[in-house]
Amino acid sequence: AKRGYHKHRTDGNDDPVDFLVKAFDKAAGSDKKIQLEDTEELTPFAKELAKGIPILENNATVATDIVKKADKDGSGEIDEVELQSLKAAVQIFKLDTGDGKISLNEFKGYEFPRDGETS
Protein backbone atom coordinates (compact mmCIF):
# COMPACT_ATOMS: atom_id res chain seq x y z
CA ALA A 1 0.00 0.00 0.00
CA LYS A 2 1.45 3.32 -1.04
CA ARG A 3 1.49 6.02 1.63
CA GLY A 4 -0.74 9.01 0.94
CA TYR A 5 1.41 11.93 -0.05
CA HIS A 6 0.74 15.29 1.51
CA LYS A 7 0.11 17.97 -1.04
CA HIS A 8 0.57 20.65 1.59
CA ARG A 9 4.06 19.94 2.87
CA THR A 10 5.73 22.57 5.01
CA ASP A 11 8.43 24.73 3.48
CA GLY A 12 11.71 22.89 3.47
CA ASN A 13 9.91 19.60 4.20
CA ASP A 14 10.60 19.85 7.90
CA ASP A 15 9.57 16.92 9.97
CA PRO A 16 6.57 18.18 11.99
CA VAL A 17 8.32 17.34 15.25
CA ASP A 18 11.45 19.29 14.31
CA PHE A 19 9.15 22.03 13.13
CA LEU A 20 7.38 22.06 16.51
CA VAL A 21 10.67 22.30 18.40
CA LYS A 22 11.92 25.14 16.18
CA ALA A 23 8.62 27.00 16.57
CA PHE A 24 8.79 26.47 20.34
CA ASP A 25 12.35 27.77 20.60
CA LYS A 26 11.44 30.78 18.54
CA ALA A 27 8.26 31.64 20.46
CA ALA A 28 9.45 30.67 23.94
CA GLY A 29 12.39 33.01 23.98
CA SER A 30 15.10 33.01 26.62
CA ASP A 31 13.01 31.58 29.48
CA LYS A 32 12.25 28.49 27.35
CA LYS A 33 8.56 28.76 28.22
CA ILE A 34 5.51 29.85 26.31
CA GLN A 35 3.26 32.04 28.43
CA LEU A 36 -0.33 31.15 27.57
CA GLU A 37 -1.59 34.56 28.70
CA ASP A 38 0.91 36.29 26.47
CA THR A 39 -0.49 36.52 22.96
CA GLU A 40 2.94 37.74 21.83
CA GLU A 41 4.18 34.21 22.51
CA LEU A 42 1.13 31.99 22.17
CA THR A 43 -0.35 33.42 18.97
CA PRO A 44 2.75 33.17 16.76
CA PHE A 45 3.46 29.71 18.16
CA ALA A 46 -0.06 28.48 17.41
CA LYS A 47 0.04 30.04 13.94
CA GLU A 48 3.35 28.35 13.17
CA LEU A 49 2.00 24.99 14.30
CA ALA A 50 -1.16 25.41 12.26
CA LYS A 51 1.01 26.07 9.23
CA GLY A 52 3.53 23.30 9.79
CA ILE A 53 1.38 20.42 10.97
CA PRO A 54 -0.78 19.25 8.08
CA ILE A 55 -3.65 17.80 10.14
CA LEU A 56 -4.29 21.25 11.66
CA GLU A 57 -4.97 22.63 8.17
CA ASN A 58 -3.84 26.12 9.04
CA ASN A 59 -6.39 26.39 11.85
CA ALA A 60 -4.65 28.51 14.48
CA THR A 61 -7.66 28.31 16.83
CA VAL A 62 -7.42 24.54 17.04
CA ALA A 63 -3.65 24.81 17.42
CA THR A 64 -4.12 27.24 20.32
CA ASP A 65 -6.50 24.83 22.06
CA ILE A 66 -4.04 21.97 21.68
CA VAL A 67 -1.21 24.06 23.10
CA LYS A 68 -3.37 25.11 26.06
CA LYS A 69 -4.27 21.47 26.73
CA ALA A 70 -0.58 20.67 27.03
CA ASP A 71 -0.37 22.84 30.15
CA LYS A 72 -0.86 19.87 32.47
CA ASP A 73 0.14 21.54 35.72
CA GLY A 74 -2.03 24.58 35.14
CA SER A 75 0.93 26.92 35.46
CA GLY A 76 -0.23 29.03 32.54
CA GLU A 77 2.91 28.26 30.59
CA ILE A 78 4.26 25.52 28.39
CA ASP A 79 7.70 24.44 29.52
CA GLU A 80 10.09 21.94 28.00
CA VAL A 81 8.49 19.03 29.87
CA GLU A 82 5.09 19.90 28.45
CA LEU A 83 6.72 20.34 25.07
CA GLN A 84 7.38 16.57 25.23
CA SER A 85 3.61 15.95 25.38
CA LEU A 86 3.11 18.19 22.39
CA LYS A 87 5.83 16.27 20.56
CA ALA A 88 4.05 13.01 21.24
CA ALA A 89 0.82 14.48 19.91
CA VAL A 90 2.55 15.75 16.78
CA GLN A 91 4.14 12.32 16.25
CA ILE A 92 0.62 10.91 16.21
CA PHE A 93 -0.77 13.65 13.93
CA LYS A 94 2.03 12.82 11.54
CA LEU A 95 0.42 9.44 10.89
CA ASP A 96 -2.52 11.06 9.13
CA THR A 97 -2.23 10.45 5.41
CA GLY A 98 -4.26 13.50 4.53
CA ASP A 99 -7.90 12.82 5.38
CA GLY A 100 -7.70 14.59 8.74
CA LYS A 101 -8.34 11.34 10.60
CA ILE A 102 -5.97 8.78 12.03
CA SER A 103 -7.07 5.25 11.33
CA LEU A 104 -6.11 2.23 13.36
CA ASN A 105 -3.89 1.15 10.51
CA GLU A 106 -2.09 4.48 10.45
CA PHE A 107 -1.72 4.34 14.21
CA LYS A 108 0.07 1.01 13.94
CA GLY A 109 2.86 2.93 12.26
CA TYR A 110 3.39 5.02 15.39
CA GLU A 111 6.83 4.67 16.92
CA PHE A 112 6.47 5.09 20.66
CA PRO A 113 9.35 7.11 22.07
CA ARG A 114 11.63 5.18 24.37
CA ASP A 115 11.84 6.28 27.99
CA GLY A 116 14.21 9.13 28.57
CA GLU A 117 14.51 9.83 24.88
CA THR A 118 14.21 13.55 24.48
CA SER A 119 14.36 13.88 20.74
N, CA, C and O of each residue as an XYZ file, in Angstrom:
476
protein
N       0.851     -1.197      0.000
C       0.000      0.000      0.000
C       0.882      1.241      0.000
O       1.750      1.404      0.858
N       0.649      2.099     -0.963
C       1.450      3.325     -1.035
C       0.957      4.311      0.017
O      -0.246      4.430      0.250
N       1.886      5.011      0.645
C       1.492      6.021      1.628
C       0.855      7.203      0.908
O       1.277      7.570     -0.189
N      -0.161      7.797      1.527
C      -0.738      9.007      0.944
C       0.323     10.082      0.973
O       1.102     10.154      1.924
N       0.370     10.905     -0.031
C       1.407     11.929     -0.052
C       0.769     13.282      0.212
O      -0.199     13.665     -0.444
N       1.319     13.997      1.176
C       0.735     15.290      1.513
C       0.992     16.299      0.411
O       2.131     16.507     -0.005
N      -0.064     16.916     -0.052
C       0.107     17.972     -1.042
C       0.602     19.233     -0.356
O       1.335     20.028     -0.943
N       0.189     19.410      0.907
C       0.573     20.650      1.589
C       1.729     20.411      2.554
O       1.563     20.508      3.770
N       2.879     20.104      2.012
C       4.061     19.944      2.874
C       4.524     21.310      3.361
O       4.273     22.330      2.720
N       5.203     21.316      4.502
C       5.731     22.572      5.006
C       6.939     22.978      4.185
O       7.574     22.136      3.549
N       7.254     24.241      4.194
C       8.432     24.725      3.475
C       9.650     23.982      3.979
O       9.820     23.797      5.184
N      10.490     23.558      3.065
C      11.710     22.887      3.469
C      11.457     21.479      3.967
O      12.369     20.834      4.485
N      10.216     20.983      3.818
C       9.909     19.604      4.195
C      10.346     19.233      5.605
O      10.794     18.111      5.842
N      10.222     20.148      6.524
C      10.599     19.850      7.901
C       9.737     18.731      8.444
O       8.544     18.648      8.155
N      10.349     17.887      9.221
C       9.566     16.921      9.968
C       8.715     17.722     10.953
O       9.225     18.644     11.589
N       7.418     17.388     11.093
C       6.565     18.182     11.986
C       7.099     18.294     13.411
O       6.872     19.302     14.079
N       7.805     17.268     13.880
C       8.319     17.339     15.254
C       9.477     18.345     15.336
O       9.552     19.140     16.273
N      10.373     18.303     14.351
C      11.453     19.293     14.308
C      10.858     20.688     14.188
O      11.314     21.647     14.810
N       9.826     20.757     13.367
C       9.152     22.026     13.132
C       8.584     22.573     14.452
O       8.723     23.755     14.766
N       7.949     21.683     15.206
C       7.385     22.059     16.511
C       8.469     22.602     17.433
O       8.288     23.637     18.074
N       9.597     21.898     17.495
C      10.671     22.303     18.396
C      11.236     23.672     17.975
O      11.492     24.534     18.816
N      11.422     23.851     16.670
C      11.919     25.144     16.184
C      10.935     26.257     16.525
O      11.325     27.331     16.982
N       9.647     25.981     16.294
C       8.623     26.996     16.575
C       8.601     27.318     18.061
O       8.422     28.470     18.457
N       8.786     26.279     18.885
C       8.787     26.472     20.341
C       9.969     27.351     20.748
O       9.812     28.323     21.487
N      11.146     26.994     20.256
C      12.346     27.766     20.604
C      12.192     29.228     20.203
O      12.588     30.138     20.931
N      11.611     29.425     19.034
C      11.443     30.782     18.535
C      10.447     31.561     19.414
O      10.708     32.700     19.800
N       9.312     30.934     19.722
C       8.256     31.637     20.458
C       8.557     31.737     21.953
O       8.158     32.697     22.612
N       9.263     30.736     22.479
C       9.447     30.669     23.935
C      10.478     31.677     24.436
O      10.424     32.119     25.584
N      11.400     32.027     23.577
C      12.390     33.010     23.982
C      13.337     32.473     25.034
O      13.494     31.262     25.191
N      13.976     33.400     25.760
C      15.097     33.008     26.618
C      14.679     32.189     27.835
O      15.479     31.414     28.360
N      13.425     32.350     28.296
C      13.015     31.577     29.480
C      12.579     30.159     29.117
O      12.233     29.367     29.994
N      12.599     29.840     27.812
C      12.251     28.490     27.349
C      10.834     28.080     27.777
O      10.565     26.904     28.024
N       9.950     29.054     27.859
C       8.559     28.758     28.220
C       7.658     29.619     27.351
O       7.999     30.745     26.988
N       6.503     29.060     27.029
C       5.513     29.854     26.310
C       4.432     30.245     27.295
O       3.746     29.389     27.853
N       4.283     31.541     27.505
C       3.255     32.036     28.428
C       1.916     32.013     27.697
O       1.756     32.643     26.652
N       0.953     31.276     28.260
C      -0.330     31.152     27.575
C      -1.132     32.445     27.615
O      -1.978     32.681     26.752
N      -0.873     33.284     28.613
C      -1.594     34.559     28.704
C      -1.007     35.578     27.737
O      -1.640     36.587     27.423
N       0.193     35.310     27.276
C       0.911     36.287     26.471
C       0.695     36.010     24.988
O       1.323     35.116     24.420
N      -0.192     36.777     24.365
C      -0.490     36.521     22.955
C       0.742     36.752     22.086
O       0.829     36.220     20.979
N       1.696     37.542     22.580
C       2.943     37.740     21.827
C       3.693     36.413     21.659
O       4.426     36.222     20.688
N       3.499     35.512     22.609
C       4.180     34.213     22.514
C       3.241     33.140     21.964
O       3.598     32.398     21.048
N       2.042     33.069     22.533
C       1.127     31.986     22.169
C       0.649     32.088     20.726
O       0.649     31.093     20.001
N       0.239     33.288     20.303
C      -0.349     33.422     18.974
C       0.620     33.035     17.853
O       0.260     32.238     16.987
N       1.848     33.585     17.851
C       2.752     33.175     16.763
C       3.079     31.681     16.812
O       3.243     31.040     15.774
N       3.171     31.138     18.021
C       3.462     29.706     18.165
C       2.331     28.888     17.555
O       2.575     27.983     16.756
N       1.100     29.204     17.929
C      -0.060     28.475     17.408
C      -0.159     28.622     15.892
O      -0.472     27.662     15.189
N       0.110     29.827     15.395
C       0.037     30.039     13.943
C       1.073     29.218     13.209
O       0.788     28.640     12.160
N       2.290     29.163     13.764
C       3.353     28.351     13.169
C       2.927     26.885     13.118
O       3.066     26.218     12.093
N       2.403     26.394     14.253
C       1.998     24.991     14.302
C       0.914     24.705     13.280
O       0.950     23.688     12.588
N      -0.048     25.612     13.192
C      -1.163     25.413     12.263
C      -0.643     25.314     10.834
O      -1.194     24.592     10.003
N       0.434     26.059     10.566
C       1.008     26.070      9.232
C       1.838     24.815      8.977
O       1.833     24.277      7.869
N       2.552     24.350     10.004
C       3.534     23.304      9.786
C       3.056     21.895     10.045
O       3.742     20.933      9.699
N       1.873     21.758     10.657
C       1.383     20.416     10.969
C       0.136     20.185     10.127
O      -0.924     20.748     10.398
N       0.278     19.350      9.101
C      -0.778     19.255      8.081
C      -2.182     18.994      8.640
O      -3.153     19.560      8.138
N      -2.305     18.152      9.664
C      -3.647     17.796     10.138
C      -4.381     19.026     10.698
O      -5.611     19.034     10.753
N      -3.651     20.044     11.105
C      -4.292     21.250     11.656
C      -4.834     22.171     10.564
O      -5.601     23.094     10.838
N      -4.424     21.905      9.323
C      -4.967     22.632      8.170
C      -5.016     24.136      8.384
O      -6.028     24.781      8.111
N      -3.924     24.680      8.871
C      -3.838     26.123      9.040
C      -4.845     26.709     10.021
O      -5.112     27.910      9.981
N      -5.403     25.891     10.895
C      -6.387     26.389     11.847
C      -5.707     26.768     13.159
O      -5.470     25.916     14.016
N      -5.398     28.048     13.307
C      -4.650     28.514     14.481
C      -5.468     28.383     15.766
O      -4.904     28.237     16.850
N      -6.806     28.437     15.644
C      -7.657     28.315     16.827
C      -7.534     26.925     17.435
O      -7.399     26.773     18.649
N      -7.582     25.912     16.571
C      -7.417     24.537     17.041
C      -6.019     24.359     17.624
O      -5.845     23.735     18.671
N      -5.027     24.913     16.935
C      -3.646     24.807     17.417
C      -3.525     25.420     18.812
O      -2.867     24.855     19.686
N      -4.157     26.570     19.018
C      -4.122     27.239     20.323
C      -4.718     26.351     21.396
O      -4.162     26.229     22.488
N      -5.858     25.722     21.087
C      -6.503     24.828     22.060
C      -5.593     23.667     22.428
O      -5.496     23.286     23.594
N      -4.927     23.108     21.424
C      -4.043     21.973     21.677
C      -2.884     22.401     22.575
O      -2.510     21.686     23.505
N      -2.321     23.572     22.287
C      -1.206     24.064     23.096
C      -1.668     24.277     24.541
O      -0.960     23.921     25.484
N      -2.852     24.856     24.705
C      -3.367     25.110     26.059
C      -3.587     23.804     26.816
O      -3.349     23.730     28.022
N      -4.040     22.781     26.105
C      -4.267     21.471     26.734
C      -2.972     20.865     27.259
O      -2.975     20.078     28.206
N      -1.863     21.246     26.627
C      -0.578     20.670     27.029
C      -0.108     21.207     28.381
O       0.823     20.665     28.977
N      -0.749     22.267     28.862
C      -0.368     22.841     30.153
C      -0.961     21.992     31.272
O      -1.975     22.348     31.872
N      -0.312     20.868     31.539
C      -0.865     19.872     32.465
C      -0.896     20.345     33.910
O      -1.800     19.982     34.663
N       0.091     21.159     34.307
C       0.140     21.537     35.721
C      -0.603     22.844     35.985
O      -0.602     23.352     37.107
N      -1.231     23.379     34.953
C      -2.031     24.580     35.142
C      -1.219     25.821     35.473
O      -1.735     26.776     36.054
N       0.052     25.800     35.102
C       0.933     26.920     35.459
C       0.727     28.122     34.534
O       1.246     29.207     34.794
N      -0.024     27.925     33.468
C      -0.228     29.027     32.535
C       0.929     29.194     31.569
O       1.012     30.189     30.849
N       1.819     28.216     31.557
C       2.912     28.265     30.591
C       3.242     26.859     30.117
O       2.983     25.870     30.804
N       3.813     26.799     28.942
C       4.260     25.525     28.390
C       5.769     25.491     28.551
O       6.481     26.312     27.972
N       6.252     24.549     29.332
C       7.696     24.444     29.518
C       8.227     23.278     28.692
O       7.488     22.671     27.917
N       9.500     22.969     28.860
C      10.086     21.939     27.997
C       9.550     20.546     28.295
O       9.554     19.675     27.425
N       9.085     20.333     29.537
C       8.491     19.035     29.869
C       7.164     18.886     29.120
O       6.872     17.839     28.542
N       6.381     19.942     29.145
C       5.089     19.897     28.455
C       5.269     19.884     26.939
O       4.409     19.403     26.202
N       6.395     20.415     26.492
C       6.716     20.338     25.071
C       6.818     18.871     24.643
O       6.473     18.528     23.512
N       7.291     18.010     25.544
C       7.382     16.574     25.232
C       5.998     16.004     24.897
O       5.856     15.211     23.966
N       4.982     16.417     25.663
C       3.614     15.952     25.380
C       3.158     16.427     24.013
O       2.532     15.682     23.259
N       3.478     17.670     23.707
C       3.113     18.190     22.390
C       3.825     17.405     21.298
O       3.245     17.123     20.249
N       5.083     17.054     21.545
C       5.834     16.275     20.555
C       5.162     14.938     20.306
O       5.043     14.491     19.165
N       4.720     14.300     21.392
C       4.049     13.005     21.242
C       2.787     13.168     20.406
O       2.491     12.341     19.544
N       2.043     14.242     20.668
C       0.817     14.485     19.906
C       1.142     14.689     18.428
O       0.466     14.151     17.551
N       2.183     15.473     18.168
C       2.554     15.748     16.785
C       3.014     14.480     16.080
O       2.739     14.286     14.896
N       3.725     13.608     16.819
C       4.137     12.317     16.251
C       2.900     11.561     15.775
O       2.911     10.931     14.717
N       1.842     11.632     16.564
C       0.616     10.911     16.210
C      -0.081     11.594     15.029
O      -0.565     10.924     14.117
N      -0.130     12.937     15.051
C      -0.770     13.647     13.931
C      -0.080     13.330     12.617
O      -0.701     13.306     11.554
N       1.228     13.086     12.718
C       2.027     12.816     11.536
C       1.544     11.569     10.794
O       1.797     11.411      9.600
N       0.857     10.700     11.502
C       0.425      9.444     10.890
C      -0.715      9.656      9.907
O      -0.987      8.798      9.067
N      -1.380     10.801     10.012
C      -2.516     11.060      9.127
C      -2.043     11.170      7.684
O      -1.125     11.932      7.382
N      -2.665     10.419      6.806
C      -2.234     10.452      5.406
C      -2.972     11.507      4.604
O      -2.892     11.518      3.376
N      -3.685     12.388      5.272
C      -4.262     13.499      4.534
C      -5.765     13.611      4.593
O      -6.332     14.533      4.005
N      -6.446     12.683      5.297
C      -7.904     12.817      5.378
C      -8.336     13.478      6.687
O      -9.531     13.591      6.963
N      -7.354     13.917      7.499
C      -7.705     14.589      8.744
C      -8.126     13.633      9.839
O      -8.557     14.061     10.910
N      -8.004     12.329      9.578
C      -8.340     11.337     10.604
C      -7.160     10.376     10.719
O      -6.388     10.203      9.776
N      -7.035      9.763     11.878
C      -5.972      8.777     12.034
C      -6.633      7.420     12.220
O      -7.310      7.175     13.218
N      -6.430      6.554     11.258
C      -7.071      5.251     11.325
C      -6.227      4.316     12.180
O      -5.065      4.598     12.473
N      -6.819      3.216     12.570
C      -6.112      2.228     13.360
C      -4.864      1.770     12.616
O      -3.799      1.584     13.204
N      -5.022      1.595     11.324
C      -3.894      1.151     10.511
C      -2.757      2.162     10.521
O      -1.586      1.799     10.631
N      -3.120      3.443     10.405
C      -2.092      4.481     10.447
C      -1.442      4.488     11.826
O      -0.234      4.684     11.953
N      -2.254      4.273     12.853
C      -1.721      4.339     14.210
C      -0.707      3.228     14.459
O       0.215      3.385     15.260
N      -0.883      2.109     13.770
C       0.072      1.006     13.936
C       1.472      1.419     13.515
O       2.457      0.809     13.931
N       1.561      2.449     12.695
C       2.860      2.929     12.256
C       3.522      3.856     13.260
O       4.623      4.354     13.022
N       2.848      4.089     14.391
C       3.394      5.023     15.386
C       4.564      4.404     16.126
O       4.472      3.294     16.650
N       5.670      5.140     16.160
C       6.830      4.671     16.924
C       6.766      5.305     18.302
O       6.954      6.514     18.432
N       6.509      4.521     19.321
C       6.466      5.093     20.658
C       7.870      5.496     21.078
O       8.822      4.738     20.890
N       7.999      6.704     21.652
C       9.347      7.108     22.075
C       9.819      6.246     23.238
O       9.031      5.860     24.101
N      11.095      5.956     23.249
C      11.628      5.185     24.368
C      11.775      6.091     25.585
O      11.959      7.300     25.450
N      11.692      5.499     26.765
C      11.843      6.275     27.986
C      13.124      7.075     27.984
O      14.182      6.579     27.597
N      13.021      8.311     28.416
C      14.213      9.128     28.568
C      14.730      9.663     27.258
O      15.730     10.380     27.225
N      14.059      9.321     26.176
C      14.514      9.825     24.884
C      13.915     11.216     24.715
O      12.696     11.381     24.751
N      14.762     12.200     24.534
C      14.208     13.546     24.476
C      13.929     13.983     23.060
O      13.106     14.873     22.844
N      14.592     13.383     22.084
C      14.356     13.876     20.738
C      13.115     13.226     20.132
O      12.758     13.523     18.992
